[in-house]
Amino acid sequence: MPPTPTESRLGISTRTWQVIGQLLLVGLVIAVAVGSVVFVDETELVIVERFGVITAVYDQVDLARSDRGLHFKLPWPIETVRRFDRRLQLFDPRGREMFTRDRKNIIVDTYLCWRIAASPSIGNKSFSDRPVVKFYRGLGGIPTTEARLDTRLRSVLSEEMGRLALSDLLVSTDSEAGPQGVSPLAELTNRVQRQVRQQADETASLTSRLGVEILDIGIQRINLPEGNLFAVYERMRKERDKIAQRYRSAGEAEKLVIESQAKRRSAEIMAKANSEAAGIRAAGEAEGLRIRNTAHARDPEFYAWLRNLESYQKVLTNQTTLVLSASSPFLKLLIDGLPSKLNSPKPGPTDIPVTGGRP
């Protein structure tokens, strides 16, 4: 049976084709409408191009003249949108081996913070003067920008490192104290940052030429190559041993000076003390001799008798044998007994009779 006029050869009715056509038309209208809308986020900078020619730039972020939000353009492919991240970008390149002025090879690890420069004011500036347009035409995107910055940073840093010795970088007056003043590394990073922004032989800065704003450059760490690590540590240890030996020698010399001064002072004090002690001792002996002589002068006979008794006490024991002549004064007391003056008792309340005896 042949198809009716309201049916196609595929068995689809004309009404169905009309519905499909309407849906396609609605989809096309929606696609055109969506393609004609540009929404600019707070984190973006947007460029609109018409067949390669820039027709609009949305790079104003200040509240007073902000262009964030919804905008319109001709649908794709007549006009295209290019979006760029305006937020801070942290670039952490791989550590590079460099040489110092004294030919010491070290590995320097750095970081770099950058972003696309903001447009200060629209004014009468053309699109080509906008930082985001310079960035787009000169660099194109983040990977190309970081590759250019890596090359530029490495070149400047190698040149600056070549002007410094390793000892200039590794300086510390006191390991226990905090940072004081401007360190050599801080001065180095300041010079590198200025050179990366604009070198001496350049007429314009990096921001003016490419729309890239360098916010910060820093040195994270300085390491030694692993091949030279042991040799450098050994050399550092020997240098520190020399410094320690110099300190020890200075300390020993100071010790000898202090000890000699202390010994001299001690000898002076002892000499003075001995002199004073000898004077006091001599005065005491003289006074004792004077008192003894005075006492002896009052009764010489008693003194002689007392001295003989002391001599007997020291000499005579149970095992003593003396061979003396009869006229020896040492036997006088033993032979004659007490002198008559000492033998006569003296009256008194506590009379103690003293009798002499003969051996």
C-alpha positions in Angstrom: 0.0 0.0 0.0 1.6 3.4 -1.0 2.2 6.0 1.7 -0.3 8.7 2.2 0.6 12.3 1.4 0.9 13.2 5.1 3.6 10.5 5.5 7.1 10.5 4.3 8.8 7.5 2.8 10.4 6.8 6.2 7.1 6.5 7.8 7.3 9.8 9.7 4.4 12.1 9.5 4.6 15.8 8.4 3.5 16.8 11.9 6.4 15.0 13.4 8.8 16.8 11.1 7.3 20.1 12.0 7.8 19.3 15.7 11.5 18.3 15.1 12.0 21.5 13.1 10.5 23.6 15.9 12.7 21.9 18.5 15.8 22.5 16.4 14.8 26.1 16.0 14.3 26.5 19.7 17.6 24.8 20.4 19.4 27.1 17.9 17.8 30.1 19.5 18.8 29.0 23.0 22.4 28.3 21.7 22.5 31.7 20.1 21.2 33.3 23.3 23.6 31.5 25.5 26.5 32.2 23.1 25.6 35.9 23.2 25.9 36.1 27.0 29.3 36.7 28.8 29.4 36.3 32.5 32.5 37.8 34.1 33.5 36.2 37.4 35.3 38.1 40.2 38.4 35.9 39.6 38.6 36.5 35.9 39.7 38.9 33.3 37.9 38.5 30.0 38.7 39.5 26.4 36.1 39.3 23.6 37.3 38.9 20.0 35.5 39.2 16.7 37.4 37.3 14.0 40.7 37.9 15.8 40.0 41.6 16.5 39.4 42.6 20.2 36.1 44.2 20.6 35.7 44.3 24.4 37.9 43.9 27.5 36.5 43.3 31.0 39.3 44.0 33.5 37.9 46.5 35.9 37.6 45.1 39.5 37.2 48.2 41.7 33.8 48.6 43.2 33.4 52.1 41.8 33.9 51.0 38.2 33.6 47.3 38.3 32.6 45.4 35.1 31.9 42.1 36.8 28.7 40.4 36.0 26.6 39.8 32.8 27.5 41.2 29.4 26.4 40.5 25.8 28.3 39.8 22.6 27.6 38.3 19.2 27.2 34.5 19.2 30.0 32.1 18.4 31.8 31.8 16.0 31.5 35.5 15.2 32.8 36.6 18.6 34.8 34.4 21.0 35.6 34.8 24.7 39.1 34.3 26.2 39.2 34.1 30.0 42.3 34.7 32.2 42.8 34.0 36.0 43.5 37.3 37.7 44.3 35.7 41.1 47.8 35.4 42.6 49.8 32.7 41.0 52.6 30.9 42.9 55.3 29.5 40.8 57.7 27.1 42.4 60.4 26.1 39.9 62.8 23.2 40.3 66.0 23.9 42.2 68.9 24.9 39.9 72.6 24.3 40.4 74.6 27.5 40.4 78.2 28.7 41.1 79.3 31.3 43.7 82.1 33.7 43.3 84.5 31.3 45.0 83.5 28.5 42.5 81.3 26.6 45.0 78.4 24.9 43.3 75.1 25.0 45.2 71.5 24.2 44.5 69.2 27.2 45.0 65.4 26.6 45.4 63.3 29.7 44.8 59.6 30.7 44.5 57.9 33.5 42.5 54.5 35.1 43.1 53.0 36.9 40.1 49.7 37.8 38.6 48.2 39.7 35.6 48.4 43.4 36.4 45.1 45.1 37.0 44.1 48.0 34.7 44.3 51.2 36.9 41.8 53.2 34.9 39.9 52.9 31.5 40.2 56.5 30.4 40.9 56.9 26.7 43.3 53.9 26.6 43.0 51.6 23.7 42.6 47.9 24.1 46.3 47.3 23.3 47.3 49.3 26.4 45.4 47.0 28.8 47.7 44.7 30.8 45.5 41.7 30.1 45.7 42.3 26.4 49.5 42.6 26.6 49.6 39.4 28.5 47.4 37.6 26.0 49.4 38.8 23.0 52.8 38.5 24.5 52.4 35.3 26.5 49.1 33.7 25.9 48.7 31.7 29.0 50.0 30.5 32.4 52.4 27.7 31.1 54.1 30.0 28.7 54.4 32.7 31.3 55.9 30.5 33.9 58.4 29.1 31.4 59.5 32.7 30.5 59.7 33.7 34.2 61.7 30.6 35.0 64.3 31.4 32.3 64.4 35.1 33.4 64.7 34.2 37.1 67.4 31.6 36.5 69.5 34.1 34.4 69.3 36.9 37.0 69.9 34.6 39.9 72.9 33.0 38.3 74.4 36.4 37.7 73.8 37.6 41.2 75.1 34.4 42.8 78.3 34.7 40.8 79.0 38.0 42.6 78.8 36.4 46.1 81.0 33.9 48.0 79.4 31.0 49.8 80.6 32.5 53.1 78.6 35.7 52.3 75.4 33.7 52.1 75.9 31.5 55.2 76.5 34.2 57.8 75.2 34.0 61.4 76.6 36.2 64.2 74.6 34.3 66.9 72.8 31.0 66.4 70.6 31.6 69.4 69.5 35.1 68.4 66.7 35.9 66.0 67.1 37.8 62.7 68.7 41.2 63.1 68.9 43.8 60.4 69.0 42.9 56.7 70.5 39.5 56.0 72.7 38.8 52.9 69.9 36.6 51.5 67.3 39.3 51.9 69.6 41.8 50.1 70.1 39.2 47.4 66.4 38.5 46.9 65.7 42.3 46.7 68.3 42.7 43.9 66.9 39.7 42.1 63.4 41.0 42.3 64.3 44.3 40.9 66.3 42.7 38.0 63.4 40.3 37.2 60.9 43.2 37.1 63.2 45.3 34.9 66.8 44.7 34.0 69.3 47.5 33.5 69.4 47.2 29.7 65.6 47.3 29.3 63.7 50.5 28.6 60.4 49.2 30.0 59.4 46.9 32.9 57.9 43.5 32.6 54.5 44.9 33.6 54.6 47.5 30.9 55.7 45.1 28.2 53.8 41.9 29.0 51.2 42.9 31.7 52.8 40.6 34.3 53.2 42.0 37.8 55.9 40.4 40.0 54.8 40.6 43.6 57.4 38.6 45.5 60.5 36.5 44.9 62.2 34.5 47.6 64.9 31.9 48.2 63.4 28.9 50.0 66.6 27.0 50.7 70.2 26.6 49.6 71.5 23.1 49.4 74.8 21.4 48.4 74.9 18.9 45.5 74.9 15.4 46.9 78.2 14.6 45.1 80.0 17.4 47.0 78.1 17.1 50.2 80.6 14.9 52.1 83.6 16.8 50.9 82.1 20.2 51.8 81.0 19.0 55.2 84.5 17.6 55.9 86.1 20.9 54.9 83.6 22.8 57.0 84.4 20.5 60.0 88.1 21.1 59.6 87.6 24.9 59.4 85.5 24.8 62.5 88.2 22.6 64.2 90.8 25.3 63.4 88.5 28.0 64.8 87.9 25.9 67.9 91.6 25.3 68.4 92.3 29.0 68.1 89.7 29.7 70.7 91.2 27.0 73.0 94.7 28.5 72.6 93.4 31.9 73.4 91.6 30.5 76.4 94.7 28.6 77.6 96.8 31.8 77.3 94.2 33.8 79.2 94.1 31.0 81.8 97.9 31.2 82.3 97.7 35.0 82.7 95.0 34.7 85.3 96.8 31.9 87.2 100.1 33.8 87.2 98.3 36.9 88.5 96.5 34.9 91.2 99.8 33.2 92.3 101.6 36.5 92.4 98.8 38.0 94.4 98.7 35.0 96.7 102.5 35.1 97.3 102.2 38.8 98.2 99.4 38.2 100.6 101.2 35.2 102.2 104.4 37.2 102.5 102.6 40.0 104.2 100.7 37.6 106.5 104.0 35.7 107.4 105.7 39.0 108.1 102.8 40.1 110.4 102.7 36.7 112.0 106.5 36.8 112.6 106.2 40.2 114.2 103.3 39.1 116.4 105.2 35.9 117.3 108.3 37.8 118.1 106.4 40.3 120.3 104.7 37.4 122.1 107.9 35.5 122.7 109.5 38.7 123.9 106.6 39.3 126.3 106.7 35.7 127.4 110.5 35.9 128.0 110.0 39.2 130.0 107.3 37.6 132.1 109.5 34.5 132.7 112.5 36.6 133.6 110.5 38.7 136.0 109.2 35.5 137.6 112.7 34.0 137.8 114.1 37.2 139.2 111.7 37.0 142.2 113.0 33.5 143.3 116.0 32.2 141.3 116.6 29.3 143.7 113.1 28.0 143.2 113.4 28.4 139.5 116.6 26.3 139.5 115.0 23.6 141.6 112.0 23.5 139.3 114.2 23.2 136.2 115.9 20.3 137.8 112.6 18.5 138.5 111.6 19.0 134.9 114.9 17.6 133.7 114.5 14.5 136.0 111.0 14.0 134.6 112.2 14.0 131.1 115.3 11.9 131.6 114.6 9.4 134.4 112.4 6.4 133.7 112.3 2.8 135.0 114.8 1.7 132.4 117.2 4.7 132.6 120.8 4.2 133.6 123.0 7.2 134.2 126.7 7.2 134.9 127.6 10.6 136.5 130.4 11.8 138.6 129.7 12.7 142.2 130.3 16.3 141.6 127.8 16.5 138.7 125.3 19.3 139.3 122.7 17.0 137.9 122.9 14.8 141.1 122.9 17.7 143.5 119.1 17.6 144.2 119.2 13.8 144.5 122.1 13.9 146.9 121.5 17.1 149.0 117.7 17.0 148.9 115.6 20.2 149.0 117.3 23.4 149.8 116.8 24.6 153.3 114.8 27.6 152.0 112.4 25.4 150.2 112.3 22.7 152.9 111.0 25.0 155.6 107.2 25.0 155.7 105.4 28.3 155.5 102.4 29.0 157.6 99.2 29.2 155.8 95.7 27.8 155.8 96.6 25.2 153.2 100.1 24.1 154.2 101.5 21.3 152.2 104.6 19.8 153.9 107.5 19.2 151.5 110.2 16.8 152.6 113.3 16.0 150.8 114.7 12.5 150.6 117.9 11.0 149.6 118.2 8.3 147.0 
